[in-house]
C-alpha cells in the first residue's frame, strides 16, 4: 500500500495540475468535487492495473497478484473492491485487520469483490494455475 500510495500522490499532483494550471485558480479546501475527482483518479489507476495482469506497481514489487472468478476482473469488481477498501480504512483499518482472523486471510474488500491475492513464486517463473472454483466455494 505504501508503494502504491507514493505513486498515487504523484498521480494526484499531476491530476491537480491539470485542473489548477489552466483555471489559474486555487481549489478551495474541502471541495467535494475535487476530492471526488482525486478518488476517481485513484480508482482508475488501480482498476487499470488490476485488469491488466492483476498487479499494481507495488504489488509487483511484492510478487502479489489479484485473482478473481473472471480474467480480467470486471470494472464493477474493481469499483466494489476500491469502495469497500476505502470504507474499511475509514473503520480504523478493521477491514484490513479482518485478514488476521479470516481462515483464508481475506479482507473485507476481498470478500465483497469475490477476489483474492496470491503470492507468485520467486525467480520470475510464471505462477501455477490457480483453482478459482475451490476459492469461490469458500466465499
N, C-alpha and C positions, 0 to 999 in steps of 0.2 A: 504494500500500500504506500509505503514511503517513496519508493522509486517512481511509481505512477503519480503520486501526489506532486513530486517535483516537476514531472513532465506536465501535469495539468496546470501548475502555476505558470509555466512558460506559455502554454496554450491560452490561458486566461489573459495573460499580458498582451498577447497578440490580438486576441478577440476584443479586448478593451480598446486597444489602439485603433482597431478597425472602426469602432463606434466613436471614440472620443476625438481623434485627429480630424476626420472630415467635418464633424459637427463644430469643432472648435470650442466646445463647452465641457464643463465638468459634469459628471454624473452625480446626482445627489446621493448622499449616503443613505442606505436603506431602501434604495429604489428597487421595488419588487420586479419590475420588468427587466432590469439589468441583472439582478440575481438569478432570475429565471433563465435569461439568455446564457449566463455562465454555466448554469446547471445543464442546459441543453448541450452546450459545447462539451462538457464532461461526459454526458451520456453518449454523444456521437462518437467521441474518441474511444470510449470503452466498447460500444456496440460494434464499431468497425473492427476493432482488434479481436473481439470475441467471435465475430462472424468470419474473419479471415484467419483461420488457423487456431482460434481459441485462446490466443495469448496476447496480453499487453506486453509492453517492453519490460515492465517489472516482473511479470510472470515468466517471461523468457529467461531472465537472469536467474530465477529460482527453479527453472525447469518445471513449472506448473502449467497445466493446460485445463481449460474449461471444456467440459464434455456435457452434452445434453442428449435427449432422445432423438434429435434430428441433427444433421450436419449440413450446413452450418446452423447454429441456433438461430431462431427467428428474431426479427426486430422486436416483436412483442415480448419474447423471452428475455431479451436484453433489457427492455424497459422495466419489466417486473423485477428482474434482478437488481437493477440500478435503484429503483424506488424503495424496495424493501431494504437494500443495503443502507441507504440514507436514513430510513426510519430506524433501523437497528442501531445506527450510530447516535441518533437523537435519543435513543433509550439507554444512554450511557454505555453503549457498546454491548448491551445484553445480547443482541442478535449475533454478534461475533463470538462472544463468550459461550454461547449455546453449543458451539462446536466441541467444547471441552466435555460436555455432558452427553452429547448425542453419540449413539453407537457407531455411526459412520463418519463422525466428525463434521457433520453438516451444519452450516449456519442457517439463519432464517432465510437469507436470500437464495441459498442453495435449495432449500425446501420449497420455497414459494415458486421458484422458476423451474423446478424439476431439473436442475443441473447439478454437477458436482465437479470437484477439482481432482485431477490425477497428477502424480509426480512422474515425470519422464525419466527413463534410465539415463545414467551418465554415459558420456562418450559419444554423444551425437547420433547414436543409432535411433532408428525410428521406434516409437513406442509400440508395444504389443497391442493388438486389437482388444478393445475393452468390451465386455459383455454388458451392453446397455440394458438388456432385459432383466438381468439379475439386479442391477441397481434400481431400476424402475419399480420392481416388485417390492422393494424395501421402503419406498417412499410413502 
